[in-house]
């Protein structure tokens, strides 16, 4: 499973802060009352810590939760922005994918031609009220 943007952000902040403090992963894990393997997974963005673990990490890293989560500036944290392909997860796209799987090769070719023409020549909307 691919790490989320939040997992990557947490891992980077944890690693950068740990290195700034001059600690090993084992030392940081001990400070946060975590198993070293668990702390390592957090740094490598392979697991999402629970809220209680997040609070222990804040104490061990000497950071407040806002800084750890990326809320230290007025701009929203980068992990909060939806991915560029967020529309791929919409119900409509999932329904379309299921329907496409049932098409014959000929139907699929026709649909591909139609889709290309729709993208190449987007329909202009008529003004409202006319």
SULLINQUI-V788785 format. One record per pair of residues at least 24 apart in sequence whose ideal C-beta (glycine too) atoms are under 6 Angstrom apart, sorted by the first residue. I is the first residue (numbers start at 1). J is the second residue. D is the distance in Angstrom with one decimal. If there is no record, write none. Layout:
# SULLINQUI-V788785
((I;J;D) (I;J;D))
This chain:
# SULLINQUI-V788785
((3;45;3.7) (5;79;3.6) (6;79;4.3) (7;45;4.1) (7;48;5.6) (8;45;4.6) (9;70;5.5) (9;79;4.4) (11;43;4.8) (11;44;6.0) (11;45;4.0) (13;68;5.7) (14;42;6.0) (14;43;5.2) (15;43;4.7) (17;61;4.6) (28;60;5.9) (31;60;3.8) (32;56;4.6) (32;57;5.3) (32;60;3.8))
